[in-house]
Amino acid sequence: MSPSRSILLVGEGNFSFSASMSQLHGVTATCLQHQEEALRQEGAARNIQIIKDSGGTVLFEVDCTKLGECASLQGRVFDRVVFNFPHCGRKSGVKKNRQLLKNFFLSCVQVLAEDGEVHVSLCNGQGGTPVDQPKREWHNSWQVAAMAAEAHLILTDVHPFESEKYQNYKCTGYRSQDKGFHVENALLHVFMRSLPYSSAQTLRVEEAVEGDRVHYNIPAELSDYIFREFLSSGSVHPVKLVQDFLLEGLKEKGLVSMTTKTLPFLLTAKQLQTCCHGIESTHCYWIHLLQKDLNFDAYTSTDKEKDQLTPLDSRGRTDTRNTVSATCEKVDSVAERLRFACSLDVDPEEESGLYVLRPSLCPQMEELLTRKEVMTNSAGSCGKTEGNNRSVEDEGNKEQDQCGSCNSVTSSLFGISGLVFRNVPVNVWDLPIFHELLLKGVFPSEREPIKLLGQRLETLLAPYGVSLVTEQECLRLTAHPMGLVGHVFASSPTDNMSHDSVTVSLNLDLLAVLLFSLPDWRLLWSHDPRFSEQFALRPLPGTSFHPFSLFPELFSFDISFWTGPSWDEKKFYAMVREACCGTVEQVKLIDMFSHPDLSQTSYCYRLIYHSHTHALSHTQALQFHKHLESLLCSRLQVTIR
């Protein structure tokens, strides 16, 4: 820390720590006692003089739980606030000391700079974090991280309290006496401000689908995930880094061409049924349009009709920017609500007016590949590729089946990537939205392309814990603890029976969690610069992420209510995500009861609140829970029990 930065020390005893620190930094040292009482402590007068001689300030009768009320601190903010070994005094128990910490944190943020730090030193075991060894039982600790969260502070670091760095420091105050206490194995806890929570909003989107200009609302619970451009050119987001890593690895065995074509988020029901391998219709977000302009000319020139293929550069990177050409505006989240289709088994002929947020890129991939221009461009790109960009089928085969001469056989992989949406339950590893990398190619059957691609992916991903499981004509890529992270399968057959059409689908978000050791997939969507700055230098896969919020507390609340004869659980999950700002990581149904005389059913769910991105206190979690109850009553007409 720069010597010019300001430091406030509270709860000082004999001022020996402040005196030692004042040799390096300008300090404002305070204590609760009045001046006469403070000077009775051994060495206090000498230490106070050292502070003043160093240009520091000493203040008496300053209550660290009411810093905002201190006249001498009015209008001042500090880069660091330090509270060494707080204690209520005498034989006070853990509950009183927890309350002291909570009140201190709530107070100190009033005088803390926006990027300032709060340092709290505690004896070993008091903090209640895993760093304490031995660790006390949770109820017998001071729960320092949870108390700080009440003031919207996150624990960013814990390291040993280095008393030897402060030569004249002498701890005192044991049970409110002028006696020392043991500071061996003591820990220094560093806190910083958390970003504030942002409320969900409904986004109105306009885009071209099947030649029509359509207007619709993105569901409020997905609003923070849209238009983030993680896959844009030049991005260093971990999802983009993983895609670059995979494409570069696959490029070593053959050409991969990624399209730069803008693709809409929305599909028609007919498009959905053409090709969605392994996706349940119940996991779709059905959308009702706000407006539809028929016969809209989506392309104004023949150039826009062409699909743009971009061969990879020497590092395997390509521009996969997939931002929808859309207009986004805030709308009233109550008046403009998303409505889900009641029936998920739709007939595309009868339900041609239904639309869905794409659960996969497969339908759009199929449409791109049916265009003659795509196949022509792909073959042309392959023909112009240098010798080191050989086919995936055989690195040494220089002929490469003439790249496209056999009934549209490309002998290369054509790829697209972008957001996909899944209307899934709230669970730890069930993602409602993620980035899919979809690759497809046609290869000679004799080369066993599924096996060959699987082996290449295994080589790339096995070091990070990914395993391949063979199921009939499909390879499943799995990892612990998230489960399925991708699959390789034979897709629509080709006219040429000697060739196989193979598709690779990979969940880039889960792979990013795996390759960079993230504790939670929700971190990928964090707006906190403390997350993004760790990837600014394009770290290699295998580089472990360092959490900027350590040991966040977990809270569990139950909610029970009566419903009518019909109950749409997916609407309930949507309300949970919206009302709780994404802080609920799991929802479990723990009880259900149907009244024998009334057409009512009682449901009881358990919600687990946990956040690695924001400070989440018991108070905040309870506020979210109460907001959820309010939304359920007003929108789903349930009766809270």
N, C-alpha and C positions, 0 to 999 in steps of 0.2 A: 504494500500500500504506500502511496506517495506521502512523504512527510507533511505535505500541505493539506492533507485531508483531516477533517475534524473528528475528534473522538470524544464521546461522552461516557464517563464511567459512573455507575450508580451503585448504591449500597456499599460504599467503601467503609473500611474499619479504621485501620491505622494509616491509610493512604500510601502504603509501601508499594503496592502494585502501580498506582498512578504515578508515583515518583519515578519508578523504574521506566515506565513507558514514556514519561515526559521528556526523557533524554533523546527520544527518537521522533516523537510526534507532539503536536500541540494538543493538549487535553483539557477537558473540563471535568473535574472530579467532584463528585457529590456524595453526601452521606445523609442518613435520616436524622441523626442526632444533632442537637444544637452545638454550637461551637465549643462551649465550655466542657461538655461531656466528651466530645470527640478528642479534645486535646489531652484528656486524662490517659488515653491509650499510649502505651510505650512507643516512642519514636514518631508519634503523629505530628508534633510541632516541627520537627526537622524535615519530615517528608513533605509537609505542606509548604515549607519554605523552598524546598527544591522545586516543587511544581511551579510556584510563583516566579522563581528565578529563571525558570525555563520558558516563561511566557504563558504558562497555563493559568487556569481559573479554578478556584475552590469555592464550592457552595455548600452551605449547611442547611439542614431541615428541608431536604428535598425528598419527597415521597416518590419512589420509583414507580408506584402504581397510579400517580397523578401528575405525570410530567407535563401534560398539557396545561395544568393549572399553575405551574411554577412561573412566577413573573420574570425571573432572571433568564428563563429559557424561551420566552415569548419571541416568535419571529425567527427562531434559529432552527436549523436542521443539521443533522450530523451524519457523517459517512459511516460511522460505526458507533453502536451503543453496546457497552460491555457491562455484564453483571456477573461477577465472580462469586461462585458458591453461595447462591441465594438461600436464605433460611428464615423462617418466621421467628426463630428464637426459642430458646429453652427446649422443652420436650414436645414440640409441636409435631403432629403426625403427618402422614403423606398427603392427606386430603387438604390440609391447610397450606402445605407447601405447593401443591398443585394449583390451588387458588391463587397463591402469590405469583406463581409463574404466569398463569393466565392473565391476571390483572396487569402484570408488568408488560407482557407482550402487547396487550390492548393499549397500554399507555405509550410504550416506546415508539409505536408506529406513527404517533402524532409528531414526533421530532426526528423521524428517520428520513433520510434522503431517498428518492425513488429507487436508486440502485444501491442503497446502503445495506450494511450487514448488522446483524444482531449476534453478539457472542455471549454465550452462557456457559460457564464452567460448572461442572457438577462432579461430586465424588463418584467413584466407580460404583455402578449399580443403581444410582438414583434416576438416571435418565430413562431407563426402561427400553433402550434400543438394543438390537443384537450386538452392538459393539461393546456393551457392558459385559465384562467377564469377571466373575460369574453373573449371569443375568438374573435379576429378580423376577418373581412372578409379576405379571402385568398389574394386577390390582395393588401390589405393594411397591410400585414405582411412582415416580413423579410424572410419568407420561409426557415428557417434555415436547415431543413432536406434536402430540395431539393438542397440548395447551397452546403451542405456537400457532397451530392451524386456526384457532379461534380468532386470531388477529390477522388471518390470511397470510401467514408466513409459512414457508416450507423449509425443511431441514436440508441444507445443501452439502454439508460436510460435517464429519466428526473425526477429530484427531486428538492425540494425547495433549494434555495440558502441560506445557513445557515450562515448569516453574524455574528451571535452571537458567532460562534466558533472561530472567529478571533478577539480577544479582542481589538486590536489596529487598526483594519481596519476602514478607513474613506473614503467613496466614494467621488470622486471629478471628475470634468471635465464636469459639466453640460454646454452644448453649448460652449465647449472649454474654459470654465472659471474655476477659482479655487473655484467652488461652488459644493455643494453636490446635490444629487438627491435621489428620493425615491427608495429603494430596497425592500420594502414590497411586498411579493408575487412574488419576482423575482425567476427565474427558472435556474437551472444548467443543461445544455444539455451535455451528454457524448457520444462521437463518437469513433468508432473503424474502422479499415480497413475492407473492404469487401473482400471476396474471388474473384479472377478474374474470368471472364467468360471463359468457355472452348468451343471451336468451335466444332460443330457437325462433326462426322466422320462416314464413312461407315465401318462396321465390317464384316469381312468374317468369316463365321461359317461353320463348318463341323460336321455333325451328322448322325446317323443311323435312317432312316425312312422306315418302312415297309420292312426291310431286305436289303435296298439299302443304300450305303454311298453317301450322297448328300452334295454339297457345294453351299452356297448361301450368299447373302449380307443381313445383317440387314439394314433396311432403316436408313439413316443418322439421321433423326429426333428422332429415338428411341435409338441411340447409347449410351446415358448416362444412360439408364434404364436397360441395359443388364449386367448380371454377377455381380450383387450387393449383392447377397446372403443374403437378409434380413431374409429369413426363415431358415437359417442354424442353426445347433445345437449350443446353447450358445449365439445366437444373442439376443440383448436387443433392437433391433429396434422396434418402436411402432407397426408395422404391425405384428411382431412375438409375441409381448406382447398381442395383441388383439386375435390372434389365440390361444395362450395358455389359455387366459381367457375364450374363447368360448368353447374350448375342455374340459377344467376342469369343466365348468358349465354343459355341456352335459353329461359328464362322471358320474355325480351324479345320472343320471337316466338310465344309460346303458353304455355298452362298446363302445368305439370308437377306431378303429384301423387305424393308418395312415401308408401309404406305404412310404418306403424310396427309391422306384424305380426311377431311372433317366428317365425322360420323355423328348422327343425332343420338341422343340418349333414348329416344322413344322408338318403340317398334309397334307395328300393328299386330293384332292377334294372329293374323295369317302368317306374317313373318315369323312370329314366335314358334309356330308349329312346324315350320320347315326344317329347323335343325337346332336342337338344344340338348346336346348329349348329357345325360345324367342329371338334368335339372328338373325338379319337381315343380309342377304348375302352381302348387300351393305356396311356393316361395317367391312368387312374383308380386311386384308392386303394380297393381292395375290403376290406370289413370283415366279420369273423365276429363275431356277437353273443355276448356273455357270458350274457345273460339276455333273455327276451322275455315280457312280460306281455300276453296277448291281450285284445282288446276293452276296452282302456283308454279311458275317456272323457276325451279330451284337453280338452274344453271343458265347463265346469261351469255356464255360463250362456249365454243367447242372445247376450249382448253380446260374448262371446269368439268367437262365430261370425262376427261382422261384421268385415270388413277395414277398418282405419282408414286413411283417406286424409287427408293433411295438406297443404293448399296451401302454397306457399312464402310466406315473409314478404317484406318489402320488400328484403331483402338476399339473397334466394335461399336462405336456410338452412332446414333442416328437421331434425327428429329422425329419424335413420336408425339408431337404436340396434338392433343386431342380435346381442344377447347371447343365446345359447341358454339356455333354462331347463334348467339341467343341474347335476348334482352332480359335483364334481371332487375326486378324491382321489388321493394317491400310491399306486402299487402297485409291486410288484417288477417291474423292467423285464425280468428274465429269465423269471420265471414267467408273467407276463401279457403275452406278446408278440403283436404284430399279425401275423396270417397273411394273406398275399395269396392271392387266388384264382388257381389255375393257369391256367384258361381265361378269357380276357377277352372272348370272343365268346359272350355268354350268351343263352339263350332265356328271356325273362321268365316264361313259363309253367312251364318246367321248373326254373328257378332262382329261384323266388319267395322263397327264403330268403336270397338274397344281398343285401347292402347295400353302398353305396358312399358315400364322402364326396363331397359334391356338387362336380362339376367345373365346374359352371355354375349360374347362378340361373334359367336358362331353364325347366326343368321346374316349378319352384315358381311362376314367373311365369305359366305356362300354367294351373296349377291355380287361382291367385288370380283370373285373368281369366275363368275358366269359371263362377265363382260370380256369380250374378245381382246380388248385393249390391255387388260391386266395380264393375260397370258402372253400376249405378244411382247409387252414391255418386260415381263419377267424373263422370257426366253432371250430377249435382246440384251438385258443386263447380264445374264449368265454368259452369253457369248462374248461379251466384252470384258469379262472378269479376268484379272491377271492369274497367272499359273498357281499362285499360292492360295487362291480362293477356290479350292477344288470342291467337288460334290460331296454331300454328306454320305453318299452310298459307298464311296471308295476313294480315299485320299490320293491314291496313286493312279486312279483311272483318269487319264487325260482326255479321253473321248467324251465322258459324261453323257453317254447316250444321245449325243448331239443336242442336248438341252432343249427339248421341246418338240422333237421331230416325231414322237410317237404318240399321236392322238392327245395332244395337249399335256404330255408328260414334261414336267419342268425340271426334275432332278435337282430341285432347290426348294428352300422353304420361303414361303411368302407369309409375312406377319403383320399383325395389327395389335395395338394395345390401347387400353383405356379403362374407364370406370365401368363397372357392372354393379347391379343392385340385386340384393336378395332380401326378401321379406321373411326373415328368420327370427326365432325366439331370441330373447336376450340371454346370451350365454357367453362364457369367457372367450371361446374361440369361434363363435359364430359371428361373422362380419356382415353387417347389413349393406356394406359397400366396400369394394376393393378394386384394385387395378389388375386386370387380367392381361397376360401376354398370350396371344393365340398365334400359333404357327401352323402352316399347312403346306404339304407338298405331295407330289406323286412320284413314286419310286418303283424300280423293278422289284417284283415280288421275291426274286431269287436272292436279293440282298438282305431280306428280312429287315425292312426299315424300322419297324416298331422296336425290334430288339436292338438294332444299331443305335437308334436315337435314345433308347432307354439307357444303354451302356454309356453314351456320351453324357447324358444328364446325371447318371450315377457318378461318373468321374468328377463332374463339376460340383455336385452337391453332397455326396457321401461324407466328405470331411466335416460337414456342418450338421450331420445327423439325419440326413434324408435317406430313406430306404425305399427300394422298389419292390412292389408286390405284384405278381402276375395274376390277373383274373380274366380267364378266357382270352379274348382278343384285345385285352386292355392292360396297360401298365399303370398302377397307382403309385404316386409318390407320396409317402407319408413321413411324418416326423413327430417326435414327442416334444411338447404335450398337445400340439394343435391338431394333429391328425392329418387329414388329406391336404396336401399343398399343390397338387397337380396331377395330371394324368395324360397318358399317350394312348390314342385309340385309332382304330381304322374307321374312317368316316365313309361318306358316300362312295360306292364303287365306281370305277372308271369303265369306259367302254372297252379299254384294253385289259383283258383278263390277266395279262402277265405283269400288271402293275398294281400297286396298292396306293390308295389315297390315305395319308396319315395326318392326324391332327395332334398337336401338342397344346395343352392348356395349362397355364401356370398361374398360381395366385402370388403375385409379386409382393403383396403386403405381408403375407405370412412368411414368405421367404426372406423378406427384409428383417422381420422380427427374428428369424432364425440366424441369419448370416451376421447380424450386428448385435445379437444377444440383448434384444429389447425385452423388458419385463412385461410389456403390454402393447397390443397392436394399436391402441388408441393414441399412443405417443406419436405415431406417424402423422397424426392430424393436428398435433400441437402447434399453436401459434407462437410458442415461447422461443425467443432467440437462443436460449440456453440449449435447446434441442438442435436447432438447425446449425448452429456454429460448430458443432462437433463433426459435421459432414462437409464443412467448407473446403477442406483440402482433399476431398474425394478419397476417404480412407478405403482400404481394401476390405473385401469381405473377410470376416474373421476378426476384425477389429471390434472389441467390445465397447458398447455404449456405456457411458458413465451417467447414471441417473442424476438428474438435477433436483429431484425430490426424493429424499431417502426415507425409507420405512413409513410410508403413508398408512394411516390407521384405516381399518376396515370396520364398517358399521352395518348392522343387520336390523331391518325393520320389517314387520309383518303388516299386511293390509288385507282386510276382509270386507266383503260387501255382498249384498243381494242383487241379483240381476233378474231380468225377465226370462221368458222361455227360450230366447235365443241369445247366444253369447259369442261374440267374435273376439277370440283371444289375440289375434293379430292387431286389432285396434288398441287393445290394452298394451301390447308391447310398444306400439307407436307412441302412446301417451307416456309410457315410462321413459322412453328415450328423449322425448320432447321436454317433459316437465322437469326431468332431473339432469338436463344438460350433459347427457352421456356419462354420468358418474356411476350409474348402476351397471355392474359387470355381470350380474347373474340374477335371474328370476326363477324361483321354484314354486310350483303348485304343491302346497303341503296338505290341503284339505278341500273337499268339495262335498256339499250336502244339498240334496233336492228335497224341498218341503213336500210332504205327502198330500197336503190339502191345498196348497197354494201353487200357482204356476211360477214358482221362483226357485232359484238355485243360489246357494251361498258358495263363494270361492274364497280361499285364503291363500295368498301368495307371500313368499319370503323374498325380500329384495336385499341384495348385497351391494352396498355402496363402497366404492374404492376408486381412488384416482391417483395416477402417477403424473398427471399434468398440472393439477391445481391443488391448492391447499383445501382439504376437505375436513371440516370439523364436525363434531357431533351436532352442533347447532345448525350448520349449513345443511347437513344431510337431513335433519329433521324438517328444515324449511322446504327442501325439495320434496320430501315425502308428503307434507301438508299440501303443497301445490299440486302434487299428483292426485291426491284425494279430491281436491277442488275440480280439477279437469275431468276426472272420471264422473263426478256428479253432474257437471254441466253438459258434457258432450256425450257420454254413454248412458246417462240417466240411471246410474247405479245408486244403491243406498248403502252408505258406509256403515258398517256394524261397529 
